[in-house]
Amino acid sequence: MAAVSDPIADMLTRIRNANRAKIDFVDIPNSKMKKEIARILIEKGFIKNLEVIDEGSKSNLRIYLKFEI
């Protein structure tokens, strides 16, 4: 995987793409900034939930998406 020069834009793009594809959740590399952005998105009602997934030396944020019916 290529180095990401803008990790926040990458996070938002992954969320947008997963939402369009109607995928229930998306995993992104964890950071304090991304976790705080996700928390705000939950607070504002854009996403359902957030979970930290530890995989050895690295961890991911699992963001559960919300779909309007």
C-alpha positions in Angstrom: 0.0 0.0 0.0 1.3 3.4 -0.9 2.0 6.1 1.7 -0.9 8.3 2.4 0.0 12.0 2.3 -3.3 13.2 3.9 -4.6 10.6 6.4 -7.8 12.6 7.3 -8.8 12.9 3.6 -8.1 9.1 3.3 -10.3 8.4 6.4 -13.2 10.4 5.0 -12.8 8.9 1.5 -12.9 5.4 3.0 -16.1 6.2 5.0 -17.7 7.8 1.9 -16.8 4.9 -0.4 -18.1 2.3 2.2 -21.3 4.3 2.6 -21.9 4.4 -1.1 -21.3 0.6 -1.3 -23.7 0.0 1.6 -21.0 -1.7 3.6 -21.7 -2.1 7.4 -18.3 -1.0 8.6 -14.9 0.2 7.5 -11.5 -0.2 9.1 -8.9 2.6 9.1 -5.5 2.9 10.7 -5.9 4.3 14.3 -4.7 7.7 15.5 -5.9 10.1 18.2 -7.0 12.6 15.6 -9.0 10.1 13.6 -10.6 8.7 16.7 -11.7 12.3 17.8 -13.1 13.0 14.3 -15.0 9.7 14.4 -16.4 10.6 17.9 -17.6 14.0 16.5 -19.2 12.2 13.5 -21.0 9.8 16.0 -22.2 12.8 18.1 -23.5 14.6 15.0 -25.3 11.4 13.8 -23.3 10.7 10.7 -22.0 7.3 11.8 -23.3 4.7 14.2 -20.4 3.6 16.3 -16.6 3.2 16.7 -14.5 0.3 17.9 -10.7 0.0 18.3 -9.4 -3.2 16.9 -5.9 -4.2 18.2 -3.9 -6.4 15.9 -0.6 -7.0 17.5 1.7 -3.9 17.1 -0.9 -1.9 15.2 -4.5 -1.0 15.8 -7.4 0.0 13.5 -10.6 2.0 14.1 -13.6 0.1 13.0 -16.3 2.6 12.0 -19.8 1.3 11.8 -21.9 3.2 9.2 -25.4 4.4 9.4 -27.8 4.2 6.5 -30.9 6.2 5.9 -34.0 4.1 4.9 
